[in-house]
Amino acid sequence: MTVAVQKGLEHFAEALRQYGFDVVIYGEYNYPVDALVYLGESMPLTSAVSSNNHEHHGVFMINARGKSAEDIAQILNRRTYTPLF
């Protein structure tokens, strides 16, 4: 799974690499990604979608606010914020 991490969240990038994810910095990688970790109220979806050629693909967006790297790794592994059942 390729995970893009917003600039400024490099500590998450390194930790997620240690969990075994292929991590790139958002804006410095011009290929499709499976997930995007960002911080803030929102990340412009048009920017996340169009810059990575995701016109026909979904990108799993994870807001890092209040989450540890372990939390984010678990979210990525489950591909959901909370268990469905």
Beta strands, then each sheet from edge to edge (+ up, - down):
strand 1: 2-5
strand 2: 22-25
strand 3: 35-38
strand 4: 60-63
sheet 1: 2+ 1+ 3+ 4+
end
